[in-house]
């Protein structure tokens, strides 16, 4: 029997959550291919016209966050080749803008941000026709919202971002909404909140970042995305800016533990990166840089009775008017012992342009940088139930996109003709992730926010994933502002299994934030 190492109360809870069996052996391989079927466009460029997507199999409808119009668009996808707008949920009565949407068995949950983002937001519930059912208050800046698999709870990650001038810095939290009464009969007493106040003043794992000026751990932790165990007992929550993972006991609404995600050493073989936008081309190589994973989306799947987590290591920074952590290697002082070749490293064609955090790296406190920490892993990772790293895609995403799009490598998502312009930042920026089973194999779908497109990996064996496909529906010859550049900036991804699909075949729905488009892909077995 597989043993979990000690992790306090978390180990006991997870031991009840999963059957600890030896991993099953994967079967034979079978390739699949994503093929675009149909697209709906809001016509809104770079305004969040299509962000998070959720699908209801009963009505064959997609619910798409349209931040541009402060609503959730309702798309009829009974014919997935021709999605059409049939309604919308206006959230103005409950806040300023919708941030996330989830749907289960005819109930739609929407996370709604307050007009003053540092004040408490709401989660509002609707039927699939857009009719209002109820609303409850949650924490500040409610972001990702999801139903537990058993339907008993709705969870929302309350990001709790500070005001730009840090005049207010609310605590991050995870609200747990109990649906025992049903969505129509909700009361405020049905909401409990898992907070991080127990971690204030306590030692944290060394790779966990708590770094805002004067902030407690509870203020600094910013929950981003949630995955839930198949038995609905445990939730894993990414704390993106903090480079950490939180473990939540759902029924008790309590944060059990925080796990630091460590650092990615770009000096290791297979973990290279292109660090400059001024090196004249594609230059993926090893550097003495430590990447902070800083994951955004997270998804859960099981293998051999054990849960595994897929994380998109996008990277994010705190760059507010009152506090900006961003620096460039060329603009800091490097320790002469750690970096005897500092002058060469700080050239713009080398590491000089790479963005790093100013909050870490001076390990001996003498005012210069002994280590360099960049933003994001430029990869996706698979981790076990306790957050331990099982697999990382290394430099594969940059190499895949370089081979597929050599003239458009590391482009920005708002501008064509922007070759290599994101290399000094976070590269392709893997952001959204979804996992689904097709013909007995399990696949991860990873959206690349900047250059665009979806990368498909077979993750049936979580320790040996295999790349399957990269598809990009962007038109690099079009005009993004005019809406002729195709799909730009994939944000939210939703896998639709064949049994729920409108055409009886597995689909992937993707909201593209920059182009304001929602595209349905058919997943075809080759």
N, C-alpha and C positions, 0 to 999 in steps of 0.2 A: 504494500500500500504506500502510495506517495505521501511524504510527510511535509507539512508546511513548517518553515522555521518560525521561531517565536516572534510574534509581533503584537504582544499584549492582547487586549480584548478582540482585536481585529482577527487574529488567528482563530479564536474560538468561533467567532461569527461566521467566518468564511468556511470553517470546517463543517458548519451546519448548512452552508449555502450550496456547496458543490459536492458531488460524489467524487471521492478521491480514488480514481481508478487509473491504471496505467494507460498512457496515451494509445489510442487505436492507430493502426497502420493505415496510411492513406492508400486509396485505390489507384487505378490507372489514370493517367492524365487525359484531359479533353479540353482543347482550346475553345474559347468563346471569342466573340467579336461584338463590339458595340457598333450599332448602325443607327444614325439619326433618323427619326421618323417624322416628327413634327415639332413646330416651334410657335409659341405665342409671344408677341412683343408688346411691351407697354409703350415703347417709343421714348422712354426716359433714359438719357445717357448719363452715366456716372452719378446717379441719384438714388441708387438702391431700389430700382424698379422691380427687381425680382431677387429675393434673397433666400430665405428658408422655405423649403417645400415640404408638404405633407400630403399623403394620399389616403383617400377613403374608398375602399373596395366596394362598399355597398352602393354608393352613388356614382362611382367612376369619376370622382372629382379630385382635382388637385387644389390645395389651399396654399397660396403663395404670398409671402410677406412682401408688400409693396410699400417700402418706407417712403418713397417719393410722394405717394398720395395718402400716407398715414392710414393704410387699410390693409386688409388681406383679400387678395383677389381670389375668386372662385372660378376655376377653369373646368369645363366639361371636357373630359378626355376619353369619352366613350369611343370616339374615333381618334386614336393616338396620333394619327398622321395630321390631324387638323384640330388642335386644342382651341377652344373658344371660351371667351369670357361670358359667364352667365350670371354673375353677381359679385358682390363685394361686401366685406364686413368693415364698416367704418368704426374705428376705435376712438374717435375724438371725445366721446362721452366719458372715456375712462383713462385718458392720458394723451401724450403727444404723438407717439409713434409705436407701431408694433415692431417688436424685435425678433419674435420667434412664434412658431405655430406647431401644434401637434394635433392629431386626430385619432380617435379610437371609437369604434362602434357607434358612429353617428354623433359623437360629441367632439367639438373643436375647442381647443384651449389656446389662448393667445396671450403671450407675455407683452405687457404694455408699459412703456417707459413714462415716467412723470414728466410734465413740461419743465420742471426743475429736476434735472437728472439725479441729483443727490438726495432727493426726497423719495419716499416709498412709492413703488409702482403697483401695478395690479396684474392679476391674471383673470381674464374674462372668458366665460364659456358660452358657446353658441351651438345651435344645431347646424346640420350640414346645408341648410337653406340660408344660413346667416342670421337666424332668429336668436335673440339674446336669451340666455338662461340665467346667468348669475355672474357675480364678480366678487373677488376678495383682494385685500391688500396684501402685498408681499414686501420684500426688501427693496433697496434702492437699485435702480437700473436692472430690472429682471431681464435676463438674456435667454439662454436656451431653456425651453420647456419641453417636458416629455412625460408620457404616461408610463407607469410601471407595467411590465408584461401582464400582470394579473388584473390590471385596470383599477385597482383599489386606490392608488395614489397618483397625483400629478406632482412632479418635481420641477422646480425652477431654480436656475443658477442666478443669484442676485449679485451682479458683478461689483456694484458699489464703487464705481470710479470716482475719483476726486473731482472737485471743481477745477477749472483751468488754473485758477490762482490759489488753489488749496485753501480757500476760505471754508470749505467743507470737505470732509473725507469720510464718507459713511463706511460702515463695516460691510465686508462681503459676507454672504450667507447662502444657504440653500433652504428654500421653503418647501415644506411637505404638506400638500393639500389632500385631505382625506375625503374620498368620494363615497363613503359608506352611505350617505343620504342621497346620493345622486347629484349630478351637476346642477339640477334645477333648484335643489333645496339647500345649497351651500350657505354656511354661516361663517363669520370671521373666526369663530372658535374651532372650525375645522382646519385651520391653518396653524402649523407649528413650524418653527424655524431652527435649523441646525446652524449654530454660530461657531465662530473660531475664537471666542473670548478665552476659552480654556488654554489657548496656546500663547496668550500674552505673557511675555516675560520668561517663557520656558525655552530651553535650548532646542534648536531645530536642526534637522540634518544639514550638513555643510553645504549642499548644493541648492538648498531652498533659499530664495532671495526675499528678504524683507528689507526694503531699501528706501521707501519714500521718506522725506524729511519729517521727523517727529511722529511717524505713524506707529501704532501698535501692530502686532501681527494680524489681528482681526480686521483692522482698517486696510492693511496692505494686501491681504489675500483677495484676489479677484476671480471668483468662480466663473468659468467660461462655458464648459460643455459637460454633459452628463451621459454616462452609460450605466445601465442597470442590469443586475444579474437576472438570469432567466427565472429564478424563483422570487424575484422582487424584493429580496432582503437587503442587498448591498448595492450602493451606488458609488461609482467612481467618478470623480469630478476633477477636471483639469483646472489648475490654477496657473494660467498661461504665463503672465508676467513674472510669476514667482518660481517658475521651473519646477513645479511640484504637482503631486496628485493627492487628492483628499479622498478618504474612505468614509462613507456615510452609512450608518445604520438607519435604514429607511423607516421602519416601524417606530423607532424611538426618536427619530429626527435628531440624531446626534453624530457629530464628526468624531470618528473613532481614532483616526491617525492621519498624519501627513507624511508623504514619502517624497524625498528629493529625487529628481530624475537623473542626476549626474550630468556629466559633460561629454561631448563628442569631440574626440581628439582628431583634428583634421590633418595631423602629421602622420596618422596611421594609414597604411596601404588600404585602398578601397574607400577612404573617407575624405577624399580631396574636395576642393571647391575652386571655382573661379572667383577670385577675390577682388578683381578690378574691372571697372568700366572704361578704363583708359589704357588697356594693354594691347589694343589693336586686333583683338580677335578672341576666339575661344581658348582659354588657358586654364584647364582644370588640372590642378596640381596640389601637392601636399604643402601645408604651411604650418608653422608652430602657432596654431590658433585653437582655442577650445570653444566649441559651439555649445551654447545653451539651447536645449531642445525646445523649450517654450511652446508646448503643443496647444493647438486650438481644438479641433474636433476629436472626438473619441467614439469608438464603436466597440461592441462586445460580441464575441462568438465563442462557442464551445468546441473543444476538441478532446476526445477521450474522456468526457465528463468533467473537464476542467475549463474554467473561463480564461479567455485571452482577450487582451485589449489592443485595438489598433488605434494609433495616435498619429495625427498629421502635424508634423513639427514645423509649423509656420514661422514662429518667432514673432515677438511684438516688443515694443519699447514704450517707455513712459517719456513723452515729449510734450509737457505742459508748459505754459508761460512761466510758472513759478518754479518748475523743476524739469530739467531736460537731461536725461542720462546719456544721450547719444554723443559719441566722439568718433573721430577717425584716427586710424593708426598713425597717419602722417602728422597729426596735430598734437600728439602726446609725447612725453619724454619716456624713452625706453631705457630700462636698466642695462648698463653697459656689460655686465657680467652675463645676464640672461640673454641679451641680444647684442653680441659683439659686432654683428653686421647690421646695426640699426640703420645706418644711412641708406644702405641698399634696400632693406626691407621697407623703409618709409617712402620709397619712390612711388609715384602714382601708378606706375605700371606693375608694381609689386603689391605690397600690402597697404600702401599709404592711403588708399581710398576706402578701405574696408571699414564699415561702421562697427564700433565696439561699445560696450558699456563703460562709462566712467566710474561706475560704482564698485568695480571689482578689478583685481589685478595687481594692486600694490601690496604684495604679500608681506613685505617686511616694514611697511609704514614709513618709507623714506622719501615718498613723494614721486617716485617713478614707477613704471609698469614692469612687473616681473612676469606677468602672464597677460594674454589677450583673450577676451571673451566676446565672441560674436553672437549675433541674434539668429536663433532658429537652427534647426538641424539640416535643412534642405533635404528632408527625407521623411519617410514614415517609419514608425517603429511598431513592433509587437512586444507587449509586456505581459507577464503573468499576473495572476490575481493579486499579488502583493506588490506589483509595480516593478518587479525585476525585469531587466532587459533580456528578451529572448531573441530578437532579430531587429536589425536596423538596415534600411536600404542603402546606407552609405552615400556614395556619390552617384548612385545609379540614376536618380531623377534628372540630374544635370546632364549626365552622359546620354540618356535616352532622348531628351529634348534636343541636345546638340546634334545627335545623329539624324533626328527627324526633321529639324528646322535649323540647319546650319546658318542660314541668313537671318534668322529671327531669334536666335538664342538669347535667353534671359531678357526678353523684351518687356516693356511695361504694358499694362492692360488698358491704358487710356489713349495710347498713341502708337500708331504704326510707324515703321521706320525708326524704332527705338532699340535696335540691336545692342545687346550687352549692357543696357542701361541699368539693370537690376543686379548685376554681379557684385557690386560693392555693398549691396544691402542684404537681402535675404534670398537671392536667386529666384527660383520658380515659385517659391512660397506655397508649399502644400498646405491647404486649408481645410477643405471639406473631405469627409470620408464616409463611406457606407459599405456594409458587408452583406452579402447575400449568397444563397446556395442555388446553383444552376446545374442540373443533371448530376447531382451527387457530389459536386465539387463546390468548394467555398471560395468566393472571390472578394477581394477588397478593391474598391473604386476610390481613387484619390484625385481630387480636383486641384489643379495648379492655378493659383489665383492670378499670377502675373502673366506668364507667357500663354496661359490658357490650356485647355484640354483636360482629359481624364486619363490617368494611368491605371491599368488593370493588372492586378497581381493575383495569382492562384495562391491562397493561403491555407489550403486544405491541411497541409502540414505546417503549423505555425513556426517551426524552427527552420524550415527550408522553403520559404516562399519562392515562387517563380514568376518572373515578369511575363505577361501575356500580350498586352497591347497598349499603345498610346494613340488616342484619337483626339484631334483638335478641330473643332468646327468654327474656328476663327478664320476670317478672310483678311490676310495681311496686305492685300491690295485694295481693300475698301477704306471707307472713311468712317471712323468710329462715331464721330459726332453726328454724321448724317444717317447713321444706322445701317450702313452697308458693309460693316466689317464683321458680321456674324456674331458669334457668341463670345463675350468678353467677361472675364472675372468670375469663374465658377465659385459659388458661395455654399449653397446647401445642396446636398445630394440625398435622394430617397430611393432605395431599392424596392421594387414592386415584384413580388413573387408571381409565378405563372398562375397560381390558383386565385389570385386577386386581380390579375391584370385584365384590362378591357379587351385584349385580343388573345388571351390565353397563353401568352408567351411572356417571359420575364422582361421587365423594363427597368430603366434607370431614369428618374426624373431629376433634372438639374436646374437650379435657379442661377442665372448669371447676373451678378450684381451690377456690373458696369454697363453692359448692353441692355439691361432691363428685359432680358428674354428668358423664357422657360422652355427647355428643350427636352423631349422624350427620346430616349435611345432604346432600341430593341437589343436584347442580348441574345445573340444567335450562336448556336453551336456549330463550329466549323466541321 
